[in-house]
Amino acid sequence: MKKTSCNFPPDTVSLWSTNYREIYGSKYKNYYKMIKERLLQNKKTFIFGDPGMGKTTILLNLSVDLKAMGYFPIFVDMSSDKPFVDEFWSFVKTSGIQEKLNTEIVNRKEEFGYKGFTKLKKDFIAWMKSQCKKGIDNPFVRIYSINFPECNVYEGLDGLIKFLDDLRSIQLNTVLLIDEARAEHYYPYIHKIINSGVTYLAVASPTSVLNSIKDEATIRRIRENSVILEPLTKEDAVEILSQMCKDIGENLAKEVFDPNMTIAQLIIEAKEVYQELLYECKHDLECVKSTAKDIGEIKNIQDASKSLEAIIRECIKGSKEVLEIEKVYDTGKRVKGSSKQRQIDIVLISHGKVFLGDVKLTNEEFLKNSVIENVLDVISEREQELDGSIYSVGGVFIITNGEVKDFPGKVIKLPNRTVKRALRKNTCTTDLRERVVEELRVILKSSESLNQNAGIQS
């Protein structure tokens, strides 16, 4: 019996303590190459991307590669609420940097006077402390003084820059790698470090930070030297998962890929599917390969749509109070369309208005208009009669796993993995409930807001 050979990383979150994490996908490898080249050429680079897109992994790989080239990397994670300078010193003292500097200075102690009679007369640490207290103007002494809180020779941002300059003066070619930088970190902190020219600098931030930086000079510097990590495409997903799972990577990608996914989410979802296949096939490779061929598509698409309709109705009924829904009809209902009566899958009443929705699945990228003709036909109707009562239409929506072109109503897009998990378990799964409730809340609230605005204007 052959064994499967997928090689997923043990976890998808890179930490500053992680020594190395492989970069997957040619697009992201090219990003890394570009970032490294810009850093070495311009002494600075800025990396922007959504959480889970590999920014920390890029910084960690820079640290490993540049250390091998003779540079002295200093990695700092700014994700906590500590002030910038405090966080910098916290990482210097807890991430092994201080110990490395101590070793460097002890190995070079004769360069700054600890030899001969001095060496016989006084212990090295005691001598360095005395030198520090005397305020001796020597970079070796100042650097070693970070072991002595009472000396405090590096105060504030200027002290941080002086520290980096001292490292440079003793021929340590530093590379400052800052992760999770927020908008308030860029000015004055990062801006002043750039202007000082005392270190190579690579900074990673969520994409949203770019629009929150106010200082024009800083923005200009960033834009000249930035790389923005673009979202995953389906082709990226196939390549990345094929790199981890040669035989079934493409099948896994078809099963789990969603346009809004990060790399971390892609790997997590693919790993989960792979583990399910392993369990079903008792770790037999041929069985896994054979079964994987069928996981990318939904069989009997119309039947699956009807099954999902019932499951989604269950989700909505279980969340009536949260969504402030008065009634969810147990089955689809025939309602008035512009050309004829139309059967609509999901019908609910909220705040005295009726909301109409169809559930349509597809194995293609886009949902065909012929599949959604019912909701297209009713969307222009302002009122509907149900059980003898007239209701204003609050909204018309489609729930689908595909993209929808030119639909004037609302679209609730479900990830394939969420759909298939719910169908397999034949119940309202947690991820399905959360997505449907989140999207429906927006649809219901937008209708309520329109009502309030109309009331104000009248």
N, C-alpha and C positions, 0 to 999 in steps of 0.2 A: 504493500500500500504506500503510495507516494504521499508526501506531506506538502502542505501549501508553503509558499515562501514569501508572503507579504511581510514587508519590513516597515511597520509604522513606528514613528518616534514614540518612546514610552509615555510622554506627555506633550501637550501642544503649547504650553506656556513656557517661554524662555525667561530665566531669571538671571540676575547679574552674577550669581554664583555658578551658573552653567558654563562649563569650559568651551563647549563647541556645539553648534546645532546646524545641521545641514540645511542649505538653502535649496528649495525645490522649484523646478520649472525654469525654462530658459529665459522667460521674460524677467523673472525675479533675480536670476543669476546675472543677467545683463544689467539690471538695476544696481546690483552689488558692485559689479565691475566699474560702472559709471561713477558710483558714489566714492569708491576707493580712489579712482583716478582724480576726481575733483578735489578730494581731501588732500592728496599728495601734491597736486599742482597749485591749488589756491589756499591751502592751509585751513580751509573751512568748507563745510557742507551741511545742508539741512535736509532732513528726511521727514516727509509727511505721509501719513497713511492712516487708515482706520484701525482701531484695535483689532489684533489678531491677524494683521497683514504682514508681520515679520520684521517690524522696525527694530525690536530688541535683538532678534536673531542677527540682523545686519550689523548692529553695533558690537555684538559679541564676536562675530567673525572678523570684524575690523580689529578688535582687540588682539585676537589670536594671530592674525596675519601680520599686523604691524609690529607686534612684539618679536616675531620671528625675523623681522627686518631690522631690528635694533632700536625700535622706538619704545617709549615707556608709557603704556596706556593707563589712564585713570578713568574708571567707569563710575558714573554717578546716576542713581535713579531718583528722579525728582517727583515721584508719584505721591509722596506724603505731603502733609500740610506744613511741614517745617519750612522756615525761611531758607532761601537759596544758599546763603553762606553756611548756615548751620548744617544743612543737608550735605553739602560738599565735605565739610570736616568729619561728619559722621561716617561717610563712606571711606574717607582716607584712613580713618582709625579702625574701621571694622572689616574692611574688605581685603586686608592683606597689604595695602599700599604702605602703611607705616612700617610694617615689619621689613618689607623689601628695602625701604629707604634706610632703615637702621643698619641692615646688613651692608648696604652699599657704602655707608659712611664709615662703619667700623673697618671695612676692608681697605678704606683709603685714608685712615686716620693720620698717617704720617704726612700726608699732603698739607694738612693744616696745623701741624705743630705737635701732635701727640707722639713724641718719640724721645729717646735719650733720657735725660734726667727727669723730665716731666712724666714720662711713662713709669719710671721707678718710684717717683714721689707720690703720684696720685692715681687712684682708680679712674678709669676712662669716663664712666657715667658721672662720677662726682666732679671730675674736671670739666666735662661738657656743661654741667649745670652751672658751675662757677663762671665759665666763659659766657654763658647765656645771661646770667644775672649782671655781669659787668657790661653787657651790651656790646660785646665784641662784634665788629662789622665783618662777618664772615658767613658766606652762604651755607657752609657745612654746619656751622654752629646754629644758625637760624633754623635750618631744616630739622636738625636733631632736637631742637627745643620744643617741637610739638609733643615730645614725651613729657615735658615739664609744664603743666598748666599755669604755674606761677609766673613763667616767663612771658607768655602771651605776646609773642612778637609779630604775629600775623592777625591784625584786627580788621574786621569788616571786609568789604569787597576789595579795597586797595591791598589789604593784607593777603587775600587769596591770590591776587595777581602777582604780588611780590613773591609769594611762595612758588608760583609757577616759573617766575623769572629766575629765582634762585636755583630751581631744578635745571633750568636751561644753562645757567652759568657754570654748573658742575658737569656739563655735557650729558645731561639726561634729556633726550629729545621727547618731550611729553606730547601725548595725544589725549585731549580731554573729550570723553564720550559721555554726553548727557542724554539720558533717556527720560521720556514723559515730561518734557519741558512744557510749562504752561505759558500763556500769553504774558503774564506779569514777570516771567523770568527773562524774557527777551530784552526788556528795557527796564532798568539800566544794566542789569547783570551781564547777559550774554553780549550785548552791544559793546560794553566796556572791555570785556575780555577780547573780543574781536579787534578792537582798536589798539589794544596793548601789543598785539602781535607776539605774545610770549609763548603761545602754544598752538599746535594743530587742534582743530575743534570740529567735532561732528555732533549734531544735535538732532534728536528725533522727537516728533510731536504728533498728536492726532491731527488729522486734516482740518478739523474745525478751529484749531488754534490760529491758523493762518489768517482768518478773517477777524480775529480779536486783537491783533497787534496794532497799536495806535501810532507808534513813532514811525514817521515816513522814512527816515534814514535807515532804520533797522529793517523795515519792510523791503526797501530797495536792495539792501545787502542780501537779505534772505532770498528774494526772487532771482537774483543773479547766480545763486549757488545752491538752489534747491532741487530736490528730486521728489516727485509725488508718486507714490505707489498706486497704480491704477487698480480698480477692482478686478476680481477674477472673471475671466470669460469661460465658456464651456470648454474651449480648446485648452486653456490653462489647466482646468480641472482634470481633463483627460491626461495631459502630459504629466502633471504632478502625481496623480494616482497610479499611472503606468510606471512611473519611476519607483514607486513603493511596491506595486503589485504588477509585475510584468504581464502575467497571464490574464488578469481580470480587471486591471485598472480602468479600462475604457467602460466596462460594464458598471463598475462601481460609480464612475463619474455620471453616467446616464441616470443612475438610480438616485443619487443624492444631490447633484448640483442644483443650486438655486442662484439666480443672478445677484442676490444681495449677500451672498456668503463671503466670509473671510477665509483665508487659508486654514486657520485653526478650526473653524466650523466644518470645513470640507473634510479635513482629516478625521475629526471626531465622528462625523456621520458615516464616513466610509469605513472606519474601524468598527463601528457598531454593526453595520451590515455584514462586514467580513466575519465578525465573530458569530453572527447568527448563521451564516453559511457553514462555518467550521462546525458548529454544533449540529446542524442538520445533517451534514455529510460525514460526521465522525472524523474530521481532519483529512479526508481523502481528496487529493488534488483533482483527480479527474471528475469526481462528483461536484466539487466546488466550481470547477471551470464550466461544467455542463449546466449546473443550476444558475450560475451567474449570467449565462446568456439570456435568461428569461426575466431577470430582475429589472431590467431597464424600462420595460413597457408594462402598461396596465392592460390586462386581458379583459375582453368583453366590456369595452369602454362604456356602453350605454347601461349595462347592468351595474357596473361599478359606480356610475354617476347616481343611479337610483339608490344604491346602498349607502353612498356617502350622504345623499340628501337626508335619509332617515337618521343617520348618525349626527349630522349637523343640527337637525331639528331637535334631537336629544340634547345636544350641547346648549342650544338656545333656551330650551325649556328649563334646563338646570341652572340657567343664569338669568332667569326672568327678573328677579328682584334687583340684581346688580345693574341690569340694563334698563330697568324701569319699563318693562314690557307688560301690557295688560293681558295680551292673548297671543298664543302661537297656535295656528291651526294644525290639526293632527295630520292632515294630508295636503297635497297641493290643491289649488282652487282655480276654477275657471273665472277669468275676469275680462273686462272689456278692453279690446285693442282697437287701434285705429281702423283696421280692416275687418276683424272678426273677433270672436271670443277666443281667448288664449289660456292654456293651462300653465300656471305658474307654480313652481316647486315649493318655495318658502313664502308664507304669508303670515305677517304678524302685525299687531296693533300696539302702538306706543304713543302716549300723550294724545290720544284721539285721532291719530293718523295711521294709515295703512302703509306698510313697507313690503315691497314685492321683490323676490329674488329667485334666480335659477341657479342650480348646481350643475355645472358642465365640466367634465374632465376631458383631457386630450393627451395623446402621445406625441403630438407635434409641438413646435415652439409656440405657435399662435393658434388661438381658437377661431374656427371659421365662422363667418357671419351667419351661415345657414343654420348653425347649431344654436345661435342665440336669437333667432328671429322672434321668439315669443316675447322676450323682454324688450327687444327693439320695437316691437309693435305696440306695447303698452306704455312705453316711456313718455309719450306725449299726452297721455290721459291725466288730467288733473284730479279727477275723482273716480272712485270705484264703489259699486254697491255690493255689500256683503251681508248676507242674512237679513236683508230688508233695511239695512242702515247704509247711509251715504258717508263715505270717509274721504277726506282730502288725502292725496298721495304724498307721503313724506319723502319717499326715495325709492329708486329701483336699482338693484345691484346684481352682480354676477359673482358666484363663488367658483373659482377655477384654479387649476394648476398651470395654466398657460397664460401667455400674453394676449391682451385683447386690444385690437386696433379700432379707433374711431367709435368708441362706445361712450355716449354722453352721460351715462349713469356712473355708479361706483363699482369698482372691481376689488374683490377680496381675493388676493393671490395667495395660494397655499403652496408651500414647498412639497415636492413630490414625496419626500420622505415622510412628511406629516400625513399626507393622504394615504400612502400605502400602509403605514403603521396602523392608522385608524381602520382601514378596510380589513387588514389581517386580523386585528383584534375584535373587529365588529363592535366597537364602542367609542364613545367620545373620550379620546385620549387627552392627557393634560396639555400637550403642545397644541392640539387642534382646538381645544376649548379656549386656551389663552389667545390664540391668533384670531379666532372668530369673534370672541368677546371684545378684544381690542379694536378690531376693525368695525364691528357693528356699533360700538359705543361712539366712534367718530361719526358714522352715518346718522345715527339717531340724534346726536348732539348738534350736528350741523343743521338738521331740520328744525330743531328747537330754537337755535340761534336766529334762523331766518324768520321764524314766527315772532320772536322778541323784537327784531329790527323792524318788521312790518308794523308791529304795534306802536313802536316809538314814532315812526314816520306818519302813521295815521293820526 
